[in-house]
Amino acid sequence: MKFDIVVIGGGLVGASLLAALKDSGLKLAVVESRLPVPIPDDASWDGRIYAISPGSADFLRKVNAWQRLDTARITPVYDMQVHGDDQAARLDFSAYESGVPELAYIAENRQLQHAIWETLTSEAANVEIFCPARCASITWHESHAELTLADGRSLQAALVVGADGVNSWVREQAGIGTQSHSYFQTGIVANFQAERAHHNIAFQWFRRDGILALLPLPGKRVSMVWSANKSRADMLLELSEEALGDFVAQAANHALGAMQLITPPLGFPLNFVHVQSLVKPRLALIGDAAHGIHPLAGQGVNLGLRDARELANLLLQFDGVGDCGEHHLLRCYERSRKEDILALEWVTDGLQKLFGSEHATLIRLRNLGFEITNRLPVLKTRLMQHALS
């Protein structure tokens, strides 16, 4: 079976690339090992939440996925409060001051996944879906790549797109190296019912034992993302529901009052991954296969969606003309993404190291930086412009 593009990995980023190319003349395929998670009938909340930037929302809207979401389960963020670790330093961001309707939208992972897959299955006649299916091998040729699936089927593609996550098998098969290190932290996610209304404000506290964020959900619900040092994370995961709610409320300085757990906490290790190259002949990497950053800025999924958006725009320019897997074309994609990726890698890794330090001088400087930045509206607006894209 011959295709122009085969995407390995049908998560949000990989599927969104296909959705962006659904009206092209390209023959497309996706290989995904797991069936899409169905939307439950009990209206329960997904523990995995994304902060979707306005730019990413526009991209998903253009591919007809955003419109499929249940608007009652999406929460716009109008303001953000970021607190230093000295109980005084604070940095405030406002959609009004930034000249935009909202800073972000908080949406559930499975709702987004369901919407993008529904778009593929109902609108993308040029996409063949292999799911559940796994790749067993890839052989690279000058004119194409050949993929063999675990069930023996063989696919040929002018371009393979690796969208198979931070531990990318595709990246490994292509021999693309990485530079990585562990943050010795665990990202813990859980949802809570708060005592007081959040007023569409996202909260974040840079603490000595990690970084705590509370993101607004519909009603008085909030989603917690706590990037906690290993010892603290282990303790949090062992607490009872009531004790965890009390601990989070106290860590948040009771900004939203008492907290009642509504989804069980989940933990995942946090690592930094810098990928040495995003492309090789017949290959492009997107999403977590192309980078792994600390979640403190809430920009991981948006970074991946910008990968998909940029690659789709480039491929659409050459739709039906020439070779979509030609290395020169793919290098254009890599160059267009390099600055964005390096900037977020530098900022997130640097902030994590800065607030992880116990050096007295650095403690004073980092909190002073919050205070100075908060007094400079022009600087704050510049900082937000990147996050809104």
N, C-alpha and C positions, 0 to 999 in steps of 0.2 A: 504494500500500500504506500503510495507516494503522496507527500504533502509538501506544501511550501514551508510551513512552520509547525513544529510539534512542541508544545509547552509541557514540561515535566513538572507537575505540581498544580493542583486545581484549587489552591486556597484563594483568599480574597485578591491577592496581587496577580497571581497567574491567571485567574478567571477574568479579572477586569481587563487584562491585556487582550484576551480573546474577545471579550465583549466590545472593546474599542475597535476591533478589526472585523466585526461580524458583517458589516456592509461592504467589505472590500471584495476584490476578486480573488483573494488568496484562499488556498485550500488549507484548512487548519485542523489541528487535533490537540487533545489534551490527554495526558496520562496521569491519573490520580489513584492512589492506593486505597483511599477511604471514601465510602459513600457519604454524601452530604448529610449533616446532622439535621433531622427533621425539627420543625417548630413544635414544641410540646403543646398539648391541649389545655394544660392546667394554668397557663399564663405565668409560669414561674420565670424568674429572671436568670439570665446567663451570668455566671461569675466572671467571664472574660469580657471586658468592656474596652472600646476604643474611643479616643478623642479624635474625631475626624475634622480636619481643617476645612475651612470654606472652599479652598482650592480643590481639595480631594472630593468634597461633596459635589462640586460643580462637575468634576470629571465623572463621578458615578452617575450624576444626573444626565450627562450627555450620552452615556451608554445605556440609558433607560433602566438603571438598577435602583437608584435612589428613590424614584417614584414608587417603587414596589414596597418600600418599608412602611411599617405601621407608624404613622406620625405620633401616635399617642405614646410610643415607647422611645422617642427621640427627644433629648433635652438640649436646647441651645445654652451655651455658656456666654453670659454677658460680661462677667467680671472674673478676675483671678487675683487671689491674695497669696503671695509667697512670703513666708516667714523665715528669718534667719534663726540661728541656734542660740541667740543671746536674749530671747524673749522680748526684744525691742526692735531689731532691724526688720523692715518689711518692704516689699515691692508690690505695687498694685498695678494691674493692667485692666483697661476698660475698653469695651467695644466702642462705646461712644467716643472716647478720646482718640481711638485709633481710626475712627471714621468708617467703621464697618458695622453691619447689623448684629454680628455675633463673632466671638473669638473662636468658637469650635462647636461641634455637635457631639454629644455623648450617645453612642449607639452600641448595641450588643453584637458580639461577634457572630453568633448563629443567625441573627436577623439579617446581617449584611451578607453572610455566606449564602443564605437561602435566596436573597434577592438577586445576587449576581448569577447564581446557578439557574434560577428561574428565567433570567434574561437569556442565558445561553441556550437552554433547552427549548424555549418558546420562539426565539427570534433569530438564532444563529444557524441558518441552514448550511453554512459553509464550515461548521465545526463538528468533527467527529469525536465522540467522547468514549474513552477507554477507562471505565471505572466500574468496579475496583480492578486495578491492574498495576503491575509493577514492572519496571525496566530491569532486565537481567544484564544487559551489556550495551555499550555504545562503541561503534567503530567509526573513526573519522576518516573521510575520504576527501580528495581535493574538491569534488563537485557536490558532495552531499554527506550527510551523516546517516548511519544505519543503526536503528535501535531494535533490539530483540527483547520482547516482553517475556515475562516468566512463563507464560502459557505457550511460548513458541512462536507467536505471531511476530512478523517483521515489518517495521515501518522505516521509510526513507524520508528524510527532510532536508530541504535546502538550509534551514536554520533550526537549531534546537535552542529553546529558551529554558534555562534552569530557574525554576521558581519553587524549589523543593526544600526551602528552609535553611536555617543557619548551619546545620550539619549536612549541607548539600552533597548528595551522592553524585549528581551531575558535575559539580565543581571538582570533586575528587577525581572522577573519571577523566576529566580534561587536564588534570595535572596543574590546576591553578592553586598556588600557595596562599596561605593566610598568615597574618600576625595576630595573635590572640593572647588574652590574659583573663584570668578569673577576677571578678570583683569581690569574691568571698562574701557574697550577699545572696539572699534569696528574695525573689519578688513574690510577695503574698497578695493575692486578690480575694476580695469578698465583698458582698453587698450588705448594707444595713438599712434599717428603718430608723431615721433620726427623730429626736423629740421636737426639734425646731426646724422651720423651713430654711432651705439653703439659698433661696432667692436667685437661683441660677448662677451661683458663684462657685468656682472651683478653688479649693484650698490646697496649699502645699506647705509642709514644714520641713526645713532642712535641720535634722536632728543629729546629735553626736552618734546615735546608734543606727542611722539610716535616714531615708527620705520618705515621708508619709504624705500621701495625696488623698483627698476626698473629692470625688467628681460627682456632679449633680445628676440624679436620675429623676424620672417623673414623680410627682408628689413630694414627700419628704424623704425619699430614698436617696442613698448615696452609694457610690462604688469606691471601695478602698483599694489603693495600690500602695503597698508598703515595701520599699526596697530596704530590707533589714539586714544588718550584719548577721552572720550565721548563728551565733549563740542566741541573739534576740529572736530570730526567725524560728528556731527550733522551739523556743519557749512559747511563742505565739501560737504555733500550730498545735501545741499540746493543751492549750487552755480550753476550758468549757465554753459553751456559747455565751453564757452570761458574763464570765470573766473576760472573754475577749472583747465583748462590747464595752465593758467598763474600762478596759485597758486602752482601747482605741479612743474612747471619749476623753480620757485623761490626757493621752498623747496629743489630742487635737485641742487641748486647752478648753474643752467643753464648748467649742464654738457652735456646735449644733445640739448641745444638750446630751441626753442619754442616747445610747446606740444599741439597737436590737438586731442581732444577726439574722439575715434572711436567706443567705446562701452559704454553704460550707466553704471555709478558706482553702485555697489551693496555693501551692508553692512551686516555683521553678527557679533554677539557678541562673544567675546573671553573669554574663561574660561579654567582653569586648572582642569583636572580630573585624579585622581590616583585611579585605580581599585584595590581593596584589593586582588583579586585572579583572575587569568586568566582561571582557570579550576575548575570544579566540576565533580563528576561522570556523565558521558554521555554528558558533555558540555565543549567546548573550546571557548574562545573569541579571536577575531582578529580585527585588524584595530581600528577605533575610538571607537568601543565598548570596547576595551581593554585599551585605554589610550587617554587622550586629552591634547595636549601640545600647547604652544604658537607658532605661525607660523614664529617667527623671524628667525629660522634656515632653514625654508623651508623643514623640514624633516618629517612632519606628514604623508604624503602618503607613503614615503619610509619606515618609521617605520612599517606601516601596511603591506606593501608588504613583508617586512622581516618576519613578523608574518606568512603570507601565505606561504612563501617559506620554513620556518622552519617546520611548521606543515605538509606541503605536503611531505617534505623529510622524516619526521618521519613516516607518515602513509604509504609511499611507501615502507619503510623497512619492514613493517609488512603486506604488501598487501596480502590479502587472508589467512593470518595466525593469528589466535587468534581473539581477540575482539578489534576493533578499538576505542571503547568508554571506555575501561578499565582505571580506574583512575590512576594507576601507569604509564601507557603509556602517559597519558595526563600531568602528573606531569613532565615528561621529557621535554615536550614542554614548560611548564611554566618555568622550571629552565633554559632552553636554551635561553629564551627571557628576563629574569629578568634583567640582567646586562645592556643590550642595552636600554631597556625601562627606567630604573631608571636613567641611565646616561643622556639621552636626557631630561627627566623630570627635573633633577637637573640643567642642563646647561641652558635650555630655561627659566625655572622659575627664576633661579638665575640672569640671565642677564636682564630679564625684570624688576625685582625688583631693581637691581643695577642701571640701566639707568632710572628708574622711580623715583629715590631718588633725592632730592634737597639739600642733605647734602654736604657742600663745600668740605670736605675731600674725600668723595666718588666720587665726580665729578672729582677731580684731580687724584685719584687712578685709576678710570676706563679708563680714557684717557691715563694715563701713561702705563697701562696694554696693550693697543693697540700698543703703540710705542715700548715697550719692546718685545712683541710677534713678531712684524713685523721685528725685527732685528735678530730673531732666526729662521733660515730656518728649522732646525730639529724639533722645536716645531710646526711650521706651518704645516709641513708635517704630524706630528702625529695627529694634529687636523683634517686635511683633510682626513686621512685614514678612519676614522669612517664615515664621510659624503659620501664617495665614495662607501661604501659597499651596 
